[in-house]
Amino acid sequence: MSWFAALRDTARTGLTLDRTLTDPKRAVRGAVAVALVLFPTLALGGPALATSAAMGAFIAGTATFQRSFRPRATLAVAAGIGLGTSTFLGYLAVGVPGGFPVLLAAWAFGAGLAWSIGPTAGVVAANTLAVMLIVVQLPVSALTALGHGMVCALGGAAQALVITLWPIGSWAAQREALADTYAELADYARRLRQDPTAHVDPAPFMTARHAAALTPWQDRHRPAGLRGLRGIAERIRPTLAAIADPKVGAPAEGPERDRARAVLAAAADAMDALARAVRTGDPLRLPRSAPALTLATPPEGPQLQGAARRSTRRLAGLLRKAADALERGDEDTISTPVVGAGGALHKPPLSRMLPVAARAVRRQLQPRSAIFQHAVRLTGVITVAYLLARLAGFEHGYWAPMTAAMVMRPDFAQTYSRGVARLAGTMVGVAVSTLVVQLADPGDQVLAALAVLCIGGAYLTLRTGYALMTACVSSYVVFLLGLQAGNPLVTAVERVGLTLLGGSVALFVYALFPTWQTARLGERLAEWLAAAGRYAAAVLDGYGHPGAPRGREVRSALLDSREARSELLQAMERADAEPGRHSSGLPGVSRRQIDRARAAVGHLGRAAVLLEAHLPAADAEPVPGAAEFAEELRLGTALAAAALLTGGTVEFGALREAQTELERRLAEAPAGVHRDVVQAGTRLLLQALKDLERALRGGGTVGGQREREGAR
C-alpha cells in the first residue's frame, strides 16, 4: 500500500462516526460523579482546586468505560490514585528549574511501557500524563501540591462511590460475553451443515473466559444461571466439529450425512435459545423445531454410527446440562469432571497483580519490543512538543504535548487515525466552546455546569467516534479552564495552533521511527505454530494415557494457541494498514507465504479439535503409540518454529517416520473407536504439516477446503 493510500484510509477511519452510543444511564452516572466533586470544590477551594478535582473525576470515569471485566469501582480508584500521584509529582517538579521536563520524560516512558500490561492500563497511563500537563501550570508549595494530588484522587473515589451506590447493568457484560459464545456456536453449527470443515471464531470464547475470571466476592454473588455454562460451551465446540467432519464423523454423502445436518440444525436452534435466555435473563424456551435433548436416538429414519453417533450423544448430554444449569442454576448439575474442562477462574485483587504487571513490563525492556519502541517514541515526542511550545513562548504550551500523548499508540493505524480525529475534534470543540464563552460570558457556576454537560457528551460518544468524543473533551477543558483568568479568544487560537503542533510532531516522529507490524508477522506465526503443536500433543497424550488427569494441560495449551492465533491476526490486520513494502521478519518468506502458512497451522489446530472431541474416559485402554507420537509432534513443531525464526528449513521428516511407526502399531491393535479416531486425526495433522512445508518453500498452495482456517 502506498503512503497516500495508507494516510487516506487511516484519515477516513479516524473521521468515521458510528451510530452506536454508550449506555445513556452510565454516561449520566459518570457526569453526576464529576459534578459531585466539581461544584463543592469550586465553592470551597476555588477554580484551581476545582480544575484538579474535575480532571481526576473525568479521567477516572473514562477508565471505567474501558473494556474490562473488573469491578468498575476498582478501576476508578486505581485511576484516581495514578492521577493524584502524577499531579502531586508534577506540581513539585514544576517548581524546580529543569525538573519538570525530566519528570515528564520519565512519566511518558512509564506510560508507554504500561501498554505491556494491557490496553486499559495504557489508556489510563496516557490520561495521567495529560492531566499532569493540564493542571500543572504554576509553581506551588509542597503542601499545595499535595492538596491538588489529593483532590485528583478524590475524583476517582467519587466515581467509585457513585458506581457502588448506583449500579447499572450488573453482570450485563458477563451475560453478553457468554451469550455471544452460544450465538457463535449456533452460527457455527449452521455453517457446518454446508461446510463440514468450517471454522469457529475463537474471539467470543476468549472474551467469555476473561469475563468468567471473578473475585471471590463476585463468585459468591454471581447469578446462578451463569455458573458453569462457559465450560459446557468449550466442550460443545469440538463435539460439533467431530459430528460434521467426514474423516471422523458422518460420511460425506448419504443418509447419515442428512441425519448429521438435522442434528446440527436442531443444536443451532437450541443454542440460539440458550443465548437469548442468557442475554435477557428470561426463562429458557426451546423452540418446538429443536428437539435438542433427544438428538441421539431419533424414533425413525437413518441413525449415525460409530464416532459420529458417540459425538451426537455427547452433544445431547451437554445441551441438556446447559439447559438444566440455566433453568435451575444448579451448579452440581454441571460440575461433573470431564476431560478438557477447565476449573474455576479466580481473579486476584489489583494488589496481587502488581508483581504480574512488573514481570510483563520487564519482558518488554528490550530494543526489539514494540512496546519498548512505543515508550521511547512517546518519550521523545512528549519532550520535544513540550520544549517547542515553551521556546515559542505560548502561555498554554501544555496543549501540544497533551495532544501528542493522547494521539500516540503502539501501531501505525491507530496513531494516524487518532491523530487526524484529534486534530479535527479539537478544532471543532475549541471553536464552539470559545464562541459560547465569548458571546455568553458565563459565570463560574455556569462554566462548571457546561463542563459537566460536555463530560456527559464525551462519555455518551465513546463508541461513536474518536473525533466527536474529542470535540466534547476539548469543550470540557475549555469550559473548565475558563474558570481561570485570561482572554478566551487568544487562548483558543493558541490551543488550535498547539494542537496542530503536537499532532504534527507525533505523526512526523512515528514516520521517522515506525514500528511496522509486518516485520513481526514471522515471529507471531512461529509462536502460533509452537502453541498449536503443544495443544495437539496434549490431546494425543490423552489417548496414550487415558487415566492421567490431562484436562488442565489440554485446556491451557488450547488457550495458549488461541492467544497466539489472536495476536497473529491482530498483527496482520494492522500490517494491512501500513504503507510501503516491509519484510515479514522471516528470511526469504513473503507475505503471501505467511498467509498460506497461517491456513496450514489453522488446519493443524482443527485436527487437534477433532481429536479432543473423542478423548477417551479414564478407564479406557491406551491407544498404542499415541503418547510417543505426541512427544515427537511437540518436539517437531517447536523445532519448526525455531527454524522459522532463524531462517532454517521447516521440515517434518522425523515426524513422518514417527507416523509410520504409529500406523504399524495401530494396525496391530484391536479395532475400536479411539484407534480409528487417532489414525484419522494423525493423518490430518501430517497433511497440515505437509501443507506448511509447501507454503514456506513456495512450492504450492494450501488447497481446497484447507484454505479455511479451522483453529480454535
N, C-alpha and C positions, 0 to 999 in steps of 0.2 A: 504494500500500500504506500502511495506517495505521501509526502508530508502534507501537501494541500488536502488530499482526501482524508487523512487522519485528523487534521485540525478541523476540517469541515464536519466530520462525523461527531467528534467529541464536543464541538460547539453546539451542534444540534441536540445532542444528548443532554447537555447542561441546561439548555433553554427549554427543553420539553416539559410540559406540565401535564400532570395526571389528574383525573377527576377524583382520585382517592383522597379522603380526608381522615385525619386521626379521629378517634372517638371523641365527639364534642364534650362529653362529660369529663373525660380525662384532661382535655385541654383547659376546660373551665377550672377544674380542680388545681391544675398547675398554676394558673394565673391567680387564683384565690390565695394560694400559698405565698406567692410573691407579694401580693397586696398586704397580707397579714404581717409581713416583715417590713415592707417599704414605708407604709404610712406611719406606723408608730416610730420607726427610726427617724423619719423625716421630721416628725414633731418633736422628738426628744433630743436627737443628736445633730440635726442639721443636714444639709444636702450631701456633704462629703461622706458621712457615715451611711446615709441612705443609699448612695450610689454603690458602696461596697456591699451592703446587705442585699440590695436588689440583684446585683450581679451574681452573688453567691446563690440566691434562691433560684434565679433563672437557669444558671448552668447546672445546678443540682437537679432541677426539674427536667432539663434536657437529658441528663443521664438516665432518668427513669423511663424515657421513651426509647432508649436503645434496645435492640433485640437481645434480651437476656431473660432467663427464667429464674433468676434470683429474686428474692423479695425486693420490690422496688424501693421500699423504705431503706433497706440496707444500702442500695446504690446511692440514694440521695445523701445519706450520712457520709458514706465514703467520699463522694464527690465534694461535699461541703468541707470535709477535713482537708482534702487536697487543695481546694480553693483558699481556705483560710491560711494554710501553710505558705502557699505561693504568694499570697497578698502580704503576709507578715514579713517574709524574707525580702520581697520586692521593696517594701517601704523602708526596711533597714538599709538595703543596698543602695537605694537611690540617694541616700544622704552621704554616702562615701564616694569621693571623687574616683571615677572609673570603676566603681564596684558594680553598678547595675548592668553594664554590658557583659561583664564576666558572668554574673548570675544568670542573665538572660541566655547566654550561650550554653551554660551548663544545664539550665532547666529545659532548653529546647532539645538538647541531646537526649536527656532523660525522657522527654515527651515522645521523641521519635522511637526510642527503644521500647516504649510502652506498647507499641503495636505488636511486639512479640508475645504479649500476654493475651491479646485479643482485640477486636475492633472497638468494643466498648471502652476498654482501657485507653486505647489510642485516641479516641474522640474526646474522652473526658480529660486526658492529659493535655491535648491541644487547647481545650477550653480553659484549663487553668493557666496556660501560657497567655491566652488572650486576655483573661481577667487581670492578670498581673500587669499587662501593658496598659489596660484601660484605667484602672483605679490608682495606679502609682503615677502621680504627676508632680507632687511637690515633696521636698524633704520634710520629714516629721520626726518626732521623738520616738524612742523605742516603745514607750508606753502607748502612744497614739497608734503606732504600727500594730501593736498587739490588739488594740481595740478594733482596728479595721479587719485584722485577721479573724477575730472572734465573731464579728457581725457577719462576715462572709460564711463562716462555718454555721452561724445561726440560721442563715438562709437554707442551708442543706437540712438542718434539723427541723425547720418549719415544713419543708416539703415532706420529710419523713413522717411528721406528726399528722399532717393533713391526709396523707396516704393511709395511715393507720386508722384514723377516725372516719375516713370517707372511702371505704373500699369500693372499687368499681371493677366488675367483671372478674371476681375471684375465680381462679382456676380456668379462666377463659382461654388463656394462651396454651395451657396444657391440654385442654379439650380440643382446641383447634389442631394442635400438633398430632394428637392421637387420631382424631377424625380424618385428617389428611392422609395418615398412614393407611387406614382401612379404605379410604376412597381410592388411593393409588393401587391397592391390592385389587379392588373391584375392576378398575380400568385395566390392570394387568391381566386379570383372568379373561376379560373380553378380548383383549388383543391376542392372547394365546389361542383362542378359538380359531383365528385366521392364520396366525403366525406362531407355530409351536416353539420357535426359538426367540421370541420377542424378549426384550429386556425390561426390567423394572427400574424405575427411577429411585435410587437409594437416598435421595435428599430428604424425603419425608421420614424415613426410618432414622436418619441421623438427627434430624430435628426433634423427633419424638424421644430419642434417647437423652438428648440434652434436657428436654422438658421433664423427663422422668427422674432426674437427679434431684433429690429433695433433702432438705434439712430434717432433722428429727421432728421438729415442731410441725413442719408441713406434712410429713409422713403420717403423723397422728391425726391431722385434720383433713387429710385428702378425702374427697368423695369416694364412697365405697365402690361406685361403678367404674372408677378409673383404675382400680387395683388389678394389676396383672395382665391387662389387655395388650400392652405393648409386647410382652413376651410371647403371647399367643400369635400376634401378627408376625413376629420374627419367624415363627415355625410354620406359619401358613405359606409364606412366600416360596420356600424351596419345594413344598408339597405341591403347589400349583404347577411349578416348572416340571416336576417329575411326572405329573399326570399327562402333560401336554407333549413332552419331548418324545419323539418316535424311537429314540435309541434306548431309553429306559422306561418309557411309559406306554401309552396306547399306540398301536400301529399307525402308520402314516395314512392308510386308507382302510375303508371297510366299516362294518357296523360298530366295532369298538371305538373307532375314531369319532363316529357320530355320538356314541354314548359319552365319550370324554368331552365333546363340545357341550352336551347338555349339562354335564356335571359342572363345567366351568361357568356356564351361563347362570345356573342356579346359585353357585357360590358367589358370583358377582352381585346378583340381586341381594343375597343375604348380607354381604359385606357393605353394600350401599346402605342397607337398613341399619347396620351396626354403626356406620359412620354418622348417619343422621341422628341416631339416638345419643351417641357420644357428644356430638356437637351441640345439640339443643338441650340435653338432659331429660328429654321426654322418654316415656316408656318405649321399649323396643317393639316394633311392629313389623314382623316379617311378611313380605308380600305372598299372596297365595301362589304366585307363579314361581316361588323359590322354595321348594321342599328341601331346604339345605341340610336339615338334620337327618334325612333318610337317603342321603346320596348314594350310599354304598350298596344298597340292596333294592333295586327297582323291582316292582311286582311283576313286570313283564318286559320283554324286549331284550336286546343284547346286554351282556354284562361284561365288565372289564375283567381281565385275567392277570395273574402274576403280579409283577411290581406295580402296575397301574392300579390294580384292584386294592393292593395294600396301601398305596398313597391315597386313594379315594377314601378309604375307611379312616385313615389318619386325618384327612381334611374334615370329614364329617365330625369326628370327635373334637377337633379343635374349634370348629364353628359352634358346636354345642356348648363347649366350655365358655367361649366368648359370650354367647347368649345368656348362659346361666350367670356369669360374672356380672354382666350389665344389668340383668333383671333383679338379682338378689344381692349383689355386692358381696358375695360370699367368697372371701379370699381362699378358703380351704378348697373350694371347687377347682381352683386354677393353679394351685401350688404344687401339684404332683410333679416330682422331679422328672425332667425329660432331657435326654442328651441334647446339648446345644442351647438349653435355656439359660439365660443369664440370671444372676442373683439380683438382690435389691441394690439400687444405686443410691448411695448416701452422699449428699452434698456437704462438704466441710464448710465451716464458717469462714468468713473472709480472713480472720486472723491465722487460721491454719493453712490458707492458700498462699500466704506470703512467701514461705520457702519454695513452693512450686513456681510462683511467679519469678522469684530470684533465679531459679535454675533456668527458666525459659529465657530470661534476659541474658544470662551468661552464655547460653548456647548461641546467641546471635552476635556475640562480641568477636566477630571475625570479618575481615575485609570483604569476603565474597558474599556475605549475608545481605539479602535485600533490605532487611530491617536496619542493619547497621549502616548501610549506604543511605537509607532514608534519614536516619538520625543525623549523619554527617551533613547531608544536603540541607536538612531543616535547620541545623545549627548555623550553617553558613548563610542561608537566605535570611533568617531572622536577624542575625547580627548585622549583615550588610544593609538590609532595609532600615533597621533602626538607626545605624550610623549615618546613612544617606539622608534620612529625614532630619536628623539633628544638625548635620552640616548645612542643610538647606535652610535651617532656621525656622522650621514650622513649629508653631506652638503646640499643635496636636500631632506631633510626629509619631506617636504610638500607633496611629491608624495603619501605617504602611506595614510594619512587622506583624500587626494583628491580622491583617488581610492575608499575608503570606502564611501565617500559622494555620489559618482556617482552610487555606487552599491546598497546602501540601499533603500528598498522600503517597504511599509506597509505590504506586504504579502510575504509568503514563496516562491511561484513560481517565482515571478518577481525578488526577491532578489537573488536567487540562479542561475537563468538563466542569469541574467545580470552579476552576479559575474563571472561565467565561461567565458561569452563572453568578459567581460572587461579584464580578465587576458590574454586570447588568443589574443585579438585585440591589447592590449598594447604591448605585447612582440613582435608581428609581426611588428607593427608600429615603435616602438623604434629601433628594429634591422635594418629595412630597411632604416629609415631616418638617423640613426647614420652611417651606411655604406656609404650612399651618402655623408655625411659631411666629413667622414674620407678620402674617395677617391678623392672627387672633391675639397675639401677645398674652398667652395664658399664664396664670399664676402657678405657684409651686404645686398646689394640690391638683390642679387640672393637668399639669405636665405629668405628675405621678400617675394620675388616672389614665392618661393616654399611653403612658409606658406600659401599664398593666394590660391595657387593651391590645397593644401590639404584641405583648408576650403571649396572650391567648391566641392571637392570629398566627404567631410563629409555631406554637405547639400544634395548632389545628392543621397547618400546612406542611408538617414534617414529611408526609408521604406524597404531597402534591408535586413538589419540585424544589430543588435547592435554590433556584433563583427567586421564587416567590417567598420562601421562608427567609432568605437573606434580606429581602426588602422589608419584611416585618421586623427582623432583628435590627437592621440599620435604623429604622424609625424608632424602635425602642431605645437604642443607645442615644440617638439624637435627643429624644424627649428626656431621657434620664440625665444626660449631661447638660441639658438646657437648664437644669436647676442651678448649674454653676454660672458664674458671671462670664460675659463675653458677647461678641457680636455674632448672632446666629448665621447671617449670610456669609461672613468671612469664614466662619468655622465650616460651613457646608462646602464652600469652594475648596478649602484645604482638605476636607475629608475625601471628596471625589478625586482630587489630584493624588492624594496619598494612597488611596485605594488602587488607582491605576499604577502607581509606582510599586507598591508591594506586590500586586498581582503580576506585573510585568517582570519583576525581579525573580519571582518564584518560577514562572514559566520559562524564562530565559535560562536560569540555572539548571532546571530539570533537563532542558535540551542539551546543555553542555555536559551535564553529569547525570545521564539517564540510568535507570535500572530496567533493562529490557527483559521482559518475561520470556521471550522466545529463547534466549540463551539458557534458560533454566528448564526448558521442556525435557531435555535428556535426563537431567537429574530427577525430575518428577516421575518420568517413565520408569527409570531404574528402581525407584522406591516402590512404585506400584507393582512392578514385576516381582520384586522380592517379597512384598507383602502378600500378593496373590499366591505365590508359591508356598509361603508358610501356611496360608489358610487351607489350600488343597492338601498339603501334607498333614495338617492337623486332622482333617476329615478322614483321610485314609488311615491314619493311626487308629481312629475309632473302629475301623474294620479289622485291623490287626490285633487290637487289644480291646475287645468289647467290654470287658469287666472294669477297665480303668476309668476313673472319672475324667472324661475328656471335654465335658461341656464347657467349662470355663476357658480352656485353651482354644477350642473351636470358636467360641464367641469373641474372644479377644483378638484372634487372628482375623476374623471377619471384619471387626471394627477397624483394625489397622488397614485392611485392604480397602474398605470404604473410604477411610480418611485419605489414603494415598491417591485413590482414584479422584476424589473430590478436588484435591489440591492440583492434580494434573489438569482437570477440566477447567478449573478457575484460571490456571496459568495459560491454557490455550485460548480461553475467551479473552483474556487481557492481551495476549500476544496478537490476536487478530486485529486489535485496535491500534497496534503500534505502527509507526511509519517506517519506511525503508525496509531493507532486507537484512536480517540478522541470522547468525548461526544458531542452530538448535542446541548448541552446547555439547554435542557429540561429534567426535572427529569423523568426517565422511558420511554423516547421516543427515538427510534433508528433512524438511518439514513434512513432505509427503510421506516419507518413510515413517516418521513419527506417527502420523495418522494411521497408517496400516498396522504398525506395531501396537498401537492402542487397541485396535479392533481385535488383534490376536490375544493380547493379555485379557481383554474382556471375555473372549471365548474360553480362556483358561479359567477365569473366575466362574463362568456359568457352568462349566463341567464340575467344578467343586460344589456348586449349589445343588446340582442333581445328585451328587454322591451324598451330600448332607441329608437330603430328604429321606434316604433309606438307611441311615445309620442304625446298626443293629442294637438290640437290647443287651443289657449286661450279661444275660445268661446264654447269649448266642455263641456259636462256635467261631473262633477266629478264622478269618479268611487267610489262607496261607500266602505268604509273600507280600501282603499288603503293607505291613509295617516296614519291611526292608525297602520297598518301592517308595514309601513316604519319605524315608530318610534320604534316598537318592534324589527325590524331587525337591526337597528342601535345600539340599546342597547344590543341585544343578541350577535352580533359579537364582540362588544367591550368587553363584559364580557368574551367571549370565548378567546379572545386574552390575556386578563389578566390572565385567568386560565392557559393558555399555559405557560406563563412566571413564574407563581408561583407554578406550579406542580399540580394544581387543575384539576378536571374532566371537560372536554369540553362536554357540553350537551345543547340541544336546546328545552327542554320541553316546556318552556313558549312560544317559537316561534311557536311550533306545535299547541298549544292552540290558538294562535293568527290567525294561518292559518285556523283553523276550524271555527272560528268566521267570518273570511273573506269569506270563502266559503259559509257560511249561508247567508251573506249579498249579495253576488254576485248572489246567486240563486233567491233572491227576487227582484233583479234589472232587468230592461228591457234588452232585448237582444241587443248586439251591439259589434262592433269590439273591442273596448277598453276593455269591460268587459271580452271578451274571451281571449284577449291577457294577461290581468292581471292574469286571472285564470291559464292559461298555464304557464306563466312566474313564478308565485309564487310557483307553483308545482315543477318547475325545480330548483328554489332556495332552497326549502326544501329538495329536493333529494340530492343536492350538500352538504348541511349541514349535512344530514344523513351520506353521504359518509365520510365526515370529522370526524364525531364522530367515525365511524367504523375504520377509518385509525389510529386515535390516540389511540384507545383502542386495536389495534392489532387484531380486530375481523373481518378480511376480507380484501378485496381489493376494490379499485375503479375500477369497471369493465367496460368491453366493450369499447364503444366509449368515455366514460368519462375519460379514461386514457389519452386522448388527451387534452392538456391544451388549453382552448379557451379564456383565459383572454386577455384583451387589454393592 
